[in-house]
Amino acid sequence: MKYEEISSAKFMDRPNRFIAHVELNGKTETVHVKNTGRCKELLLPGADVILSHSGNPSRKTDYDLIAVYKERLGLVNIDSQAPNQVVKEWLQGQDFTLVRPEYRYGESRIDFYMEKGDRRYLMEVKGCTLERGGIGYFPDAPTERGVKHLHELAKAAAEGYQAYLTFVIQMEGVTRVLPNIETHPAFGEALQAAQEAGVKVVYLPCRVEEDRIYAKGDFAALGHIEEKPEGYVP
């Protein structure tokens, strides 16, 4: 996934979930934050951030805040639309005979449905931007939708689907993600139950640059799949 026109700025504050103030070229600019999560450990006053120019004259803001530098970690992409695009591009490079996004299953839309021979796959995608001590955590804010998706994946696994929850790690140097039970215990419980039902967890590391983010890894190798439940104690 590539951003066509980017700029560097300094983060100032975030009045609400949707906008932030940054210093750009010596002036205060109001920008759209492409992540409704908390990002409290990332969006700190004075932090270096990356903006993408929208190019849409009808918008109220000219820029999207897409990434931020975190001390001792480096660049973290916080664009909540990036994980699905990254996975779409990644899956198209694997050997599936069919890749279909936004697949209706049960009472949800699962991010991807795939086929390979007579096997059917369902994959739900979650972006990870929260890091502590070299380990990623999800979510950084309560997500009832995420819990619902795990229940759906568990049901799908029982019906014979190859069911996957894929964590797109939107930073480098992190290879593993645990449920953030301090923020949302129910997600950790649902994840453990889903794994026990046969849902596999994929940790998808990414290369993160100022103007792009892309997946590193080969699905066929299954190198980042956690086969057995590991509990949810951080």
N, C-alpha and C positions, 0 to 999 in steps of 0.2 A: 504494500500500500504506500503510495507516494503522494506527498503534498506539493502542489505546484509552486506556491508563492509563500515563503515563510519570512518571519522577522523575529529578532531577539528583543526581549523587553524585561523589565523588572516588575515583579508582582508587588502590589500595594495592599489591596484588601478585596474582600468578597462580600458585598452587601447581602446577597442571597444565593441560592443554589445555581442560578442561571447566568449571573453576570459577575465580572470582576473588574477592578480598576488596575491598570498597569501603567508604568512609565515607558513611553515609546517615543524615541527621538526627542527627549526632553519635555514631552507633554503628557498629560494624563489622558488615557484612552479607556473608554468603557468597552469591554470585550465579552463575547459569549463564552461561557465555560462548557465544554463538551463532555461534562461528567456531572451528574447530579448527586454523586456520592460526597462524603464529607471531605476527603483529601486533606484533613487537618494537618497531618504530618508532612505534607508536601507544599501546600500553598501557604508559605510563611512570608511575612513582609521582607522584601529585599531579595527574594529568591529569583534566580534567572529562569525565565519562562520562554517558550517558543509559541509564536502565533502563526496562524494560517489565515491568509487574506481570503475572504469569502467570495468576492467578485460579484455579489448580488446587490444591485443598487436599491432594491426594495427592502433590504434588511435594516433594522435599527442599529446594528453593530457591524462594523466593517471587518472585524477579526474574530477568529475562534482561538481560544487558549487550548492548545493540544498537548503540550508537554512541559515538564518542569525538571530542573536539576535538583537532585537530592544529595546532600553532603555524604561523602563516603560511598555513594552508590552510583551516581551518574544520572543519566537522562531517563526519566520515567514518562512514557506516553500515557496520557490520561483521557484520550479520546474514546468515549464509550462506544462509538460506532466502529472503531478500528478492529476489535477482536473478531467480529463476524466477517469483515472483509478479509482479514488476514487468513482466517480459516478457510474461507471460500477459495482464495487463491492457492492455499496449501493443498486442499483436497483435490483441486483440479490438476495438480501435479502428481497425484497418486494414481493407483490403477483401478479406481472405481469405474464401473460401467455407467453409473448414473449418480449425479449429485444434484439434489433439489433443495433449495433453501426454503425456509418458512413452511414447514410441513405440518399440516393439521393432524394432530393425534390426540384422541380423547378430548379434553376440554382446553387444550393448549396448542400453541404453535411452537413446535420444536425447531430449533435453528436449522438443522440439516437432516435430510433423509438420503441415504446412499444405498447403492446396490453393487454387489460383486458376485457374479455367478448366481447361486440361489440364496445367497445371504442378504438379509436386509439389516440396515444399520440406522440407528437414530443417534444424533449427537446434539447435545445442548452445550452452548459456549458461554463461558463467564470470563470476563477480563479481570486480571489481578494487578492492582496498583499499590497495595499495602504491603510493606516489607518491615520485618523486625528481625534483627540478628541474622540476616541472610536467608530468611525463610519468608515466603509469601503467605498472606492470609486473605481469606474471602469469607464474608463480604466486609466492606468498611462501613456499611449502614444496613439496618435490618432489611431483609428482602423476602417477603411472603411469596412473591412470584418465584423466587429461586427455590423455595421449599416445595411449591406446587410442581415445578418442573422435575424435581427429584422424585416425587411420588409418581409422576407420569412415566419417568424413565424406569423406575422399579417395576411398574405394571408392564411396560413394554418388554423388559427383560424376561418376565414370567411368560410372556406370549411368544417368545422365541426370537425377538429382535436382538441384535448385537447393540447394546445400549452404552453410550459413553457420555461422560461429563468431561468437557475439555476446558482446562484453565489456560487461557492465553496470558502468559507472563509478560507484562508490558514494560519490562526492564531487564537489564542484563545482570548476570551474576547470581540469579535466583533460579533454582531448578525444581523446587518443590513448593506446594501450596497446602496449607492446613485450614480447616474451617475456623473462623474467628468467633469462638463461642462466647467471648466476653461481650461482643456486640449483638450476636444473634444465636443463642444456644439451640434454637429449633432447627437452624440450618445444619449444625453439626450433627444433631440427632437424625435428621432426615438423610444426611449424607451417609452416615454409618448404616442406616437401614437399607438405603439404596445399594450400597456396596455388598451387603449381605444378600441382597436379592439378585445380584449378578451384574450390577452396573459397574463398569470399569472407569477409572479416573485417569485422564491423560494430562500430563504437565507439558505444555507446549512452550518452550523457551523461544524468545524472539531476539532478533537483531534490531536495536533501536537507534535510529539516527535522527537528526533534527528534522529532516524532510521525508523520512520513511520509516516503516516498521514492517518486518516480514518474519515468517516462521523459520526456525531452524529445526530440522529433524525429518525423519522418514516414517510415515505411519506403518509401513509394512514391517519395519524393524521392531515396532512396539517397545521402543527403548524407554519411553517415559510413561508407560502404563503401570498403574498400581493394581495388582491383581487381587490383593486381599485387603479387607478392611483393616485400618490401622488405628481406629479410635479417633477421637477428636480432641485430645488434650494438647494444647499448644506447648 
